[in-house]
Amino acid sequence: MIYEHAILHITPGREGEFEAAFVIAEPLIASIPGFIGVDLSRSLEHPSDYLFLVRWARLEDHVEGFRGSPQYVEWKRLLHHFYEPMPDVGHFGPVTPG
């Protein structure tokens, strides 16, 4: 399993709109083969920032499967206009078993 990670900086004042759009967008990513789960957490210190963590079976499930899908086109349409600036996305793999 790998983790996709991003800090999403949302345009201040649009957090509620973003959260509502994320509820609509979440089934899109969940429909991709290799998707395991997603967590979206809001910063307590900076309420316009969110931690986005996705669990994938393999890196390819994200970078080829999701990003190459029609679902990703809709995901971008629903969410990308909230980001200021666009987030850096990284991937992490396990170091220890379990």
PyMOL commands that set and color helices and strands:
alter all, ss='L'
color gray80, all
select helices_A, chain A and resi 15-30+59-66+70-82
alter helices_A, ss='H'
color red, helices_A
select strands_A, chain A and resi 2-9+35-42+49-56+89-92
alter strands_A, ss='S'
color yellow, strands_A
deselect
rebuild
show_as cartoon
